[in-house]
Amino acid sequence: MTTSQDVLAALLGEVATPGAFSARRTAPVDDFELDVRGVGRVILPVSAEQANQLCRVGRPATYGLGDKTLLDARVRNTWEIPISRVKLNQRRWAKAFVPALDCLRADLGLPPGCRLKAELHSMLVYGAGQFFVPHQDSEKADAMVGSLVVTLPSSFKGGALVVRHAGMSATYRSPKKSLSLVAFYADCRHEVRPVTSGYRVTLTYNLLLQGDAATVDPPPAQVDPVAACLRGHFETAAAPARRTAGAAAREPARRLVYLLDHEYTARGLSWSRLKGPDAMRAATLQAAAVQAGCEVVLALADIHETWDCMEQEESSWYGGSKPRRWDDELDEDDPRAGGQSLGDHDRYQLEDLIDWDVTLVCWIDAPDGEPKPVSLSIDPSDVCASVPSVELPPYASEYEGYMGNYGNTMDRWYHRAALVVWPQHQAFAARAEASPLWALGTLSARLGAGGAAEAQELTATLAPFWPRVARGETARGFFGKALRIARDLDEPDSAAMLVTPLRVEMLGRREAPALAALAGRYGEGWARDLLQRWFAAERLWAPASPKGPDRTEWVSSLLGLCEVLLRSGGPGVSAASLLIRESWAWLRESVVRALAAAPPSRREEALSQLGRPIAAVLLSAALIAAPELTEEPLRFLCPGNDDLIGCLMEVLRSARALAPSGSSGATGPVEDYCRRRLSARLARPPRAEDDWSVEFPAGCSCELCARLEEFLGDPARRPIVGMDQ
């Protein structure tokens, strides 16, 4: 079934764009005057003798990989002349260079309202056998949109420059008597094929975009149909992205994400620096959004696709070897050089798309704004593109061979720019889902301006997604701000919806006064329900989160938290009492689980780790003068046997560390109990010399352990019959 977003992608794909992803112009050599220190004036065409001299003052070229600079001739094999040695007569060169740059700007589809500025980056010499494997240039400045390769005339064979984008490629070979200027967008993958003879000499430039590429006028005939698609998308209930048994249709979509063709970095993302067709399509979608009552932001999206695939065998190619493309055999002067062709065969043939997901990582919501970090997973049914990701080169891929339960798979990851659209009346919710901290800031501003009713209405729009996005938020100040806003909303249901998803482990001394104020505003019953939900939610988050403590660590810090709450008066004491009760309830279950651990060593380790949080609970109860809170813990921890002696000894050690001068009153009963149990054990008569029995620890009741218990309990038996001695 064709959806509104399918139609929208097709319409935007038809938006006429005059430019290409790469282009070439030529320039005469008359005004090109280049000197290299140590070599002198470079005479064009470059002779083999002078090229050899250039190599002698050069050095092996490095390349970047992430944040590393590497030297590997298997990847990049060429000579680089230090730029400090290169002197170009800019005034003379500008006569031909500036007009050529303006032509290249138009060839790349950039509007007349902007211009390209070229910054010299390097001078390179490729000799016989030298090359640069397919790669992608890094953006070396915020305004960088592309690269320019100026090839000096010389006599050489091979060394073709191949540029690829969106499943197409352009191959460029240089004329022998004029300068060749090839420009391409920075996200295009490109390579220099091996030089077979002679020398290839080039200057490379970074292309910076100056002016505003967002000043393009959208085609009027396309705006109305695109606006109709937007209205249809937001008015029609969508089917689930992944069909499962019993899956029901979703509510009308809250957003639509259109993926642009080119790749951008966060530093290079800007409405004014969109590349090629992206600028025209963005202008068209913006104009359509205004008609449809929608808003648009420019975003970066991370895309992950999993494909069913098969590895292509050598025998699948003609004659048992990979076929050469028609452009592999073009001569430098062939008129077809520089034309478009299909890309190379991949090693793996992709069959069916198994799964995919899209995550927005940052966006720009103002025309001249800076990228703001966000984190938002997008339902694939809300995503469309004129160029599918599979037609673009991934920035990473991983092949997984046949594993028995499933076939060969290929995971591919992409960075793509995207236009995110939502109805204006859903703007707050759309932004809040991507940035919960922004949502709290907006609510705080509304409340500060006296708009409590408006803030309550906005809070209500968060309900469909707030539990999911707020639970994972760990930004500094988020927890305390949420508590303060919940108090100021002055509406218990709205307040509960806002703070229930929070993790109790993120509650610290800084946030304690806000919790006391919240309990004072809505009462002890409301606060009790909230804390019970907080403590019940442990399984819903990763306990070893790198951005926050786990539950055991957090309970161990309870004493400091209660000290702050105690200073807040009655509501603070009430909140502290509730925290102590819920902490003990969680600890009691943890002790029961630890006692059930089968290996005794694991059991003792788990019980020992609970000693510090138990001590914190007992000390906290003593701090707020609530002895009734210790009655049930003491009955449970001092059961009349020795199962918890190791844990209780750790409780005593931890209590002295947590409160060196005031622990005896809180842990006195535990100390007395341990003294009695240990004294009783020491008072036992010594075992007879011929008594080989050993007390078997409780726990596992399997057949092997039952047999071992029988053997250990027999005072006369030493070896186990039938087992190795």
N, C-alpha and C positions, 0 to 999 in steps of 0.2 A: 504494500500500500504506500502510495506517495504521500508524504507528510508536507506540512507547510514549510518546515525547515529544509526539506529536500528541494522544494521549489525555490526557496530563498537562496540556497547555495548555487543552484543553477542560474538564477537571475544575476547574482553577483559575479558568477563566473563569466557571464556574457558582457559585463561592463567593459567597454572598449578602453584598452590601455595602449598608448602608442609605443611604450618602451619594452625593452627586453632585459633579461638578467645580466647580459654582457654585451659589449659592443666594441667595434674597432674603428679607428680612424688612422690616417697616415699623415705625415708632415714632412716637408722638405728638409734637407740637412743644412741648407744655406745659413740659417740663424742658430744652429746648434754648435756651441763652443764649449768644450769640456776639457778640463785639465785635471790630471791626477798626479799628486806629489810622488816623485820617484819614477814617474814614467814620462811626464810632460803632456803636451797637447795630444788628445786622442784624435787621430785622423780617420775620417769616415770615407769609405767603408773600413771597418777595423780589420787590419791585416793579422795574419796568424802570428807574425813576429811580435806585434804590439800586444795582442791578446795574451801571448805567453809572458810578456813583461808585466801585464796587469796581474796575472796569476802569481807572479813572484812577490808582489807587494800585498797580495791578499792573504786570507786565512780561511781554513775550512769553516763553512757556514754552520751555525747552530740552528735549532728550531725549538719552539715552545711546546710543552705538553702540560696542560694545567698551569700550575704555578712553577714549573720546572723549566730550565733551559738545558737542552740536551745536545750532545754531539754524537751522531750516529750516521755514518756514510751509507748504511743500508736504507735510511729514510731520506736524508738530504745529502746529496753529494755535489757540491759546487763550491766555488771560491767566492768569498765576500771581501770587497775592498772596503776598508774602514772609511766611514763617511767623512771623517776628519781629513782624509786625503783628497776628497773630491771637491772640485770647484767648478761650478756651472755659471756661465754668463747669463744671469737671470733676465737682464733687460733685453738682450737680443732674443733669447729663447721665448720670452713672453709674446713676441709678435706672432709666432705660430702656435704656441702652447695654449694661450688663453682662448683663442677662437676654437681650438680643438676640444678643450675642456667643455666649452659651452655646447658644442655639438654632441659630445658624449653625454652631457647632462640630459639633453633632449632624447638621445638614443636610449637612455636608461629609463625614460618615462618620468623624469623629475620635472615639475612645473617650472615655467619661466620665472616665477617669483623667487626662485632660489638659485644659488650658484655653487659650483664645486671648487674647493680650494685643495690644491695638491701639495702635500708635504713630503719631501724626499726622505725615503726610509733606508734604502740600501742600493749598492751597486754590486752586481753579480756577474760572474763569468763561468759558463758551463763549457767544459772541454769534452772530448770524446769519452763516451761512457757515463757521463755525469747526468744527474736527474734530480727530481723532487717528487716523491710519491704523492698520491691524492691527499689533500689536507684542506683545512679551512683557516683563514686568517683571523687572528684575534683583533678585536676592536681596541685600538691603542689610545683612543680619545672618545669622549662622550659624543662628539659630533661626527665620528667616523662612520661612513655608510658603505664604503667600498675600497677597492684597491685598483691601482693603475700600474701596468707593466709597459714600459717604454723599451722596445728592443732596437738596438742600434744595428744598422745594416752591416753585414759581414757575410762571409761565405761559410755556410755550415749546412749540414743535413741532419734530419731528426729534430729533436728539441721542440716539438710542437707543444703549445700551451692549450690544454683542454680544460674547459670550464663547464661544470654541471649544475643543474638545478631542476627540481621537480620532474625528474625522469628524462630530461633533455640534456644535450651537451652541445657545446660549440667548440670547434677546433680551430686554432689560429696559428698560422705560419707566417713568417715575416718576409716582406719583400727585401730584395738584395740592395736596393739603391735609395730607399727612403726609410724614415723612422716609422715604426709601428707602435700605435698607442692602443692598448687593450684595457678597457675598464670593466669591472664587474662588481656586483654587490659582495660585501664582506662575508656573508653567510654561504656563498657558493663554494662548493668543493672544487678544487682545481689541482692540476698536476703539470709538471714539465716532463715530457717524455725524454728518454735517453737521447743525447746527442750522439750521432753515429760518426760524424767527422766534422772537423773545423771547430770554431768557437762561437758560442751564443753569448752576447754581452747585453745586459739589461740594466735599467734603472727602475726601481720600484718605488711607488708613492702610496701614501695613505690619502684617501679621498675624504675630505670633510665637507659636510653639507652646511652651507650658510644660507640664511633666509628661512622661509616657512614653506615646507612641502604640503602643508594642510590647506593651502589656499586654492586647491583645485575645485572646480565647479562640477557637481555630479550631473550625469545625463538625466534630464527631466523625465524622459520616457521610462526610466527604470525606477524612479523614486516611488511612484504610486503603487506598482505591483509589489515592491519590497515592503512598503507600509502595510499592504493588505496581508502579506505573509506574517508580519509581526502580530497584527491583530488576531489572525487565525491561530497562531501559536499560543497566544496568551488567553484565548477564549475557549479553546478546545481541550477537554480532558485527554491526557496522554496515556498510552499504554505503558505497562512496566518495561523498563529497559531490558531486563532479563526475565523471560517467562518462567514461572514456576507453577506447580499445581496450586490452584486456588488463588493465584495472583489476581488482584483486582486493578481496575484502571485508577490512575492517580488523579489527584486534583489538577486543575489547569496549571500549566508550568509557571514557575516564578521567575525564570530567566531563560535566555537563549545565548549560546556562545558560538560565535562564528570565528573559525580559525583562519588567520591570514596566511599568505603563502611564504613569507620570509621569516627568518629567525632573527631574534634580537636579544641582546643582553640587557640586564636591568639598567646598566649605565647608559645604554644606547636607546632605550625605549622612550619615544617621544611622539606626540601627535605631529610635530613639525618635521620629523625625520623618517616618516614611513617610506618604504622602498617600492618603486615600480607600481604594480597594480594595487598594492596594499593601500596607497594614498587615495586612489579613486574609489575603491570599494568602501573604505572607511567613510569618505565624504558621502557616498550614496546611502550607506546605512544610517549615518547620522541624520541626514535630511529625512529619511523615511521614519526614523524614530520620533522625530519632532511631530510628524503627521499622525503617528499612531499613539501619541501620548506616552512615550517611553524615554528613558535615559540610556546613555551609552558610556562605558568606560573602556579604556585601552589596557589590556592585561597581558601578562606572560603566563603561559600554560605549560605544565609538564605533562607529557602524554606517555603512557605505557601500554604497549600492545603485546599480546601473546598470540602467536600464529602457529598453526599446524604447518609443518614444512617437510621437505624431503631434500636430501643432499644430491646435487646433480653429479652424475657419474661422468667420467671422461668420455665413455662410450656414447653418451647422449649427444655429443657434439659431432659435427660432420667430420668423418674420417678419423674419429677417435681423438681429436684435439680441438681446442677452443677456436671457433671461427674468427677470422679477422674482420673488423668492420671496414666498410668502404673507405672511411676517412683515414685508415692506417696507412694507405698507400698513396695518399695525395702528395703531389710535388709542391714545393713551396710556392710556385707560381700558378698552381691550379686555381681556376676561378671559383671552384667550389669550396676552397679553404675558408673556414670561418662559418660555414653553414651549419644548420641544426641536424642532429642525428640522435638516434636512440642511445641510451646509456649502455654500459657494459652488462653482461650477464652476471648475476650474483652467484655465489657458490651454492647458496641454498635457494630452492624454489619454494616460495610461500604459497600455501594452499588455501586454508580457511582461517579466518580470524576467530580465535577462541574466546578472547576476552580483551577488554581495554578499559582504561580509566583515565580521567582527566582531572588535574588539580591546578587551580589558580594559585600562583605564588606571590604575585604583586600586581598592582594596577595603578593607573593614573586617571583620576576623575575630573581634573581641571585641565583646560587647554594648555596651560603653561606649568602644570603641576609636576611634582617629582613622584617617582614610583613609591608606593606605600606597600609594605609587606602585608600579605593576607594569606590565609590558608583555607581553601574551600574545595572540597571534592564535588565534581559536577556529574550529574546523571548523564550517561552517554546519550540518552534520548533527547537531551537538550543541546546537543553539540552538532554542528554541521560545518562543512568546509567545501570550497570549490575544488581544492586539490587535496586528495586524501593523504594522510601522513605516510602511507606505504610508498608513495611516489617520491618522498623526500628522503635524504640520507639521515639515518638516526645518529645521534651523538654517542650512543652506546648500544651494543647488542650482545646477546648471550644465547648460545645454542645449547640445548639439552637433548642428548641422544635418547634413543628408545629405552624406557625404563620398565617395560612389562605391562604396567597398567595403562599406559598412554603412549602415544607415538612421539616422534621427534617434534620438538617445539622450538620456536625462536622468539625470544623476548627482545623488543626494540623500544628504545626510549628517545623521545623528541623534546626539544624546546621550541614552542611556537608562540608567536604573538596572537592575540585574540581580541575580538570585540565582544563585550558582554553587555547584553541588553536586558532591561527589566521595565515593567510599567512604573510610571511615576508614583502611583499610589502605593507601590510596594518598595519604594526606594529605601526606606529605613530598614526594613526586614532584610532586603537583599544585601545591603552593606553590612548589617549586623551579623549575618550568618558567616560572612568572610572575615570579619574582624570584631569579635566580642568586646574587646577593649574599647574600640571606637564606639560601639553601641552604648557602653556604660558612660563614656564621656558625653555623648549626646543627651542621654537621659539626665545626667547630672546638670548639664547646662539648662535643660528645660525646667528642672526642679528649682534651680537657682534663680530662674527668671519668674518663678511663681506659677509655672504651668503644670501643676500636679495632675490635673485631669488629662492634659495632653500626654504627660509622661506615662500615666496609667494606660492610656489607649495604645501608645507605642509599645509598652511592655507586653501588652496582650498579643501583639503581632509576632513576638518572639517565640511563643509557645510551641509551634510545630518543630522547631529545630534547636531551641536553646539547651535542652538537656544534653544533646550530642556535642555541641560546640563549646559549651561552657565547661564541661567536665574535663576536657583536655587542655584548657587554657592555663598556662603557668606564667604569664607575663607578670612582672613585678608590679605590685599594687592592685592587681585585678581583684583578689579576694576581699581586701578591705573596702575597695570602692563599691563592690557589689553589696556588701553588708550595709554600707552607709546609704546607698540608693534605696535598698529594700526598706530601711527604716523610714526614709523621707517620703516614700510612696504613700505611706499611711493607709495601706489597704492590704490586709493579711494574705489574701489569695495571690495577688500580684507579687507581693514580697516573697511568698513561699516558692512560687514558680521561678523567680529570679535566682534564689540562693540554694534551692534544693540540690541542683546538680553539682555544686561545689564540693571539693574534696576536703574532708576534715584535716587531712595531712598538710594542707597548705595554710592552716590556721596557726599563726604564731603570736608572739608577744605584741607585735605591732598591730595586729588585727583584733586583739582581745577587747579593747575598749568598745570597738564597733559591735562586737558580738554582745557585750553587756547591754549596750544601748538598744540593740535589736530585741533582746529578751525583755527589756523594760518596756518597749513600745507595744509588743504583741502578747506578752504574758508567758508564764511558765509552761502552760499546756502547749502553746504554739512552738515554743523553743524545744520542748521535749520531742515533739513530732519531728522537728527539723533534724535534731541530733541523731535520732534513731534512724532516719533516712541516710544521713551522712555515714554513719557507722555500718549500715547495711550495704553500702555501695562499694565496699573494698574490692569485690571481685570484678568490678566494671572498669578498673584501671590497672595499669602496670605497676605493681608494688615497688619495683626497683627503678622507678623513673629517675633519669639523671637530673631532672630539674626539681626534685622534691624528695622528702624523706619517705621511707616506707612506714607502714603502720607501727611496727615495733619501735623504730627510731622516734616516731612522733609521740607515742605514749610515754617513752622514756623522758621526753622533755616536758611532760605535763606539769611538773612542779613549778617551773618558771612561768608557764602560762597562767596557772592559778594565782601566783603571786600578783600578777597584773590585774586579774579579774577581781581579786580581793580588794584592791584599791578603788574599784569602781562602785563599791557599796552593795546594796541589796541585790540589784539585778546581776551584778558581777558574781556575787556569791552563789546566786541561784544557777547561773550559767556554769560556774565551776562545779557545783554539785552534780549537774546533769552530765558534764563531761566525765567526771570521775565514775559515775554509775555506768555510762556507756562504755568507757574504757575497760572497766572490770568485766562487763558482760562479754566483751570481745576477748579479753585475756582468758577468761574461764573456758571459752570454747577452744582457744589456742592450747591451753594446758591439756584439755581432754584429747585433742588431736595428737599432741606430742606423746602422751601416755600410750596411745594406740600404735605408735611407730614400732615396727617389728624389730629391726636390729637394735639391741640395747645401746650401742654406741651412738646411733642416730637419735635415739630417744633422749639420752642424756644431753646430747648437744642441743637439741631443740628446747628442752626444759631449761638448760642453762641460759640460753638466749632470752628467755622470758623473765629472768631474775630482775634485770634492771627496770623494765616497764612495771613489774609488780611493785617494786620498791617505790617507784614514782607515784603509783596510785595510793599506796598506804601513806606516804609522806604528804601528798596533796590533801587527803582527807583530814589528816592531823592539822594541816595548815589552816584550813577553813573551819576547824573545830567541829567536825561532823563525824564523831565516832561511830554513828550508826552505819556509815558507809563502809566501815571495815569489818563489821560483824560477819556478813556472809563470806567475804574473802578469807577471813581467818578460819572459819569453820571448814571451808573447802580445802585450804592449803595445809591444814593440820589435821589429817584424817585419822591418825592413830596408827599409821604404818610408815615405812621408810621410803615409799615410792617417790616422794618429792624432796627428800633431804638435800640432794645435790642442788636442786632449784632454789630451795630456801636458803642454803648457804650463800648462793649468789645474790639473793635478795638482801641479805645482811651486808655483804661486801658493797653492793651498789648503794644501799641506803647511807652508808658512811661516806661514800664518795659524793653523793648528791647533796647531803645535808650533814656535814661533819659534826656540827654542834647540836643538832636537834633531831637525830634519828632514833634515839633510844625509846622515846615515848611511842612513836608510831610502829616500831618493829619489835617492841619488847615482848609481846606474846610469841612472835615467831622465834625470837632468840631463846625464850624459855622452852618452847616445844623442841627445838633442835637440841638443846642441852639435855633434855630428858631422854630423847630418842638415842642420842649418841652415848649417853651414860648407860642406858640399858644394854646397848650393844657391847660396850666395853665390859659390862658386868657378866656377860655370858661366860660359863666355864670353858676352859680350853678344850679343844677337840682331842679325842683319844688318838694315840699314835697310829692305830690301825684303822682309823675312820677316814675313808677317802671321799666321803660325800661332800657335795658342793651345792649350795642353795641356787636353784634355777630361777633366773629372773622371769617375771610374768610378761606376757605379751603374746607371742605367736603360739598357735595351737595346732600347727600342721603335724603331719605324721612324723616327720624327721625330728621336730622339736620335742614331740611327745616321747619319742624313743630316747632322745638325749636327756630329757628330764628324768626319765626312769633310771638311766645309767648314773647320772650325777647324784641322784638321791640314794643310791645303794652304797652303804659305807664299805662294803667288801670288794666290790668290782672295780677293776682298774682298766683293762682294755675293753673296747666295744667289739663284741664278736661279729665277724663279718666285715669289719672296717679296717682299713690300713692303720697300722700302729706307727 
